[in-house]
Each structure stands twice: as structure tokens, then as C-alpha cells.
């Protein structure tokens, strides 16, 4: 049984999340502030941590930083719709995903399953990633789409490989620019738009309605994992 710690100061949201998760068979521990949330995360050794950014005492950003000092547990952030910069900062600080309030039961459960699947597959999937008709062999640097090998430029491949290693996880513009182009290019967002457009033209049936390369508006991109 997977253990999940929920850190949320809004009692109604916290109870909603707890009820939904317990109905799905998860073991849920809850906290209403950052300090006790950190204690729960340390003592319960959960498989997943869900936390709000606007926590009393120790806020969500500090909680993420403290947890990341000793754990790689998947972290899903809950954020208000007007906290776009907060989402980006949280993801760059080590969060794995985010949900914007209000969110539905289906979306919550899908994000949790994806985060848990990423965690459990790290040691078993090796260098091969598959979703739908797309296959990425990281060891051989080969990309196959519907049985046909796709030629990518070195930068296109580096960008796709970064997304594949983190499939299902949101990667911010800043993170992708830093990892693919280097630290001196983190402000050059147009590079990312250009190359993502090129990748979509090579990998998507309808580039304007992508199946694999998904946009997280104002935040970054993710590669579909299911």
C-alpha cells in the first residue's frame, strides 16, 4: 500500500484529497502546516508528498528544499491559479508536478499514478522509453515513430531525451534551456519554442494538437507518459 503525506492548510481541500485517496486504497497522513508536514515526511517515509505552496510557518518552497536535502520522494504541488511564478519556482526547486486549484478527482489521481509510476520505473525501464507509437532508445540514440525511424538533429534529440528521462513530469523552460543549451542560455526562451516546434512537426500527426509533446502554459513542457 502506497503511503502519501498531504500538507494543506485548507481543511476542506485536505479532507477532500484524503477521502479521494483513501477510496483508492492509499494510506494517507495529513498535516496543516509546513513544520509538521516536514516531520510527517521524515517519519512516515511516504511514497509521495502532496503540498500546498501557501503554508503557515514554513511555506511550501522551504518545505520542498528541506525535503530535497535527504529525499527524492515525488512531490506534487497544489497552487492557486494566480501563482504561476510560484509553480515555476517550485518545479525548479525539485517538485515533480503541480495541480492548479480547483482540480478534479480524475486529474488528481492521474498525476499521482504518473508520479508513482515514474518512481517505480526508474530502476526497471533502463534506457528504453515507449508511449503510444513513439519509442526512444536512449542507449542507441534512436527514435522510432509508428515503426519508422525519425532523424533528429543533435539539439532536437537532446531536448527529446531530456523529456523522455522525465516522462510525465513538467520541466520548466529554464530547466530545459539550462540542461540542453547550458546555463548561459536560460533566458533564451525562443530557442526552446523553435526546437519544440521542429520536434512536433517530426513526431506529431497534428503539430497544433500534440499527442506526445505537451505544453504547460507559462511553465514548460512534458512528454506524455500514457
LINGITA-V288512 format. One line per field, one symbol per residue. phi: phi as a letter, one per 30 degrees, with the letter a starting at -180 (. if undefined). Layout:
# LINGITA-V288512
phi: ???
This chain:
# LINGITA-V288512
phi: .dcbcccadddddddddddddddcjdcccbbcadddddddddddhddabcbddccdicdddddedddddbbceebcccbddccedddddddddkdcabbcddbceddeddddddddddddcedcdicccbahccbbcddchcbcbhicdcdbdedededddddddbeicdcdeddddddccjedcdccddedddddddddddccdbedbdcccccceiclbbceca
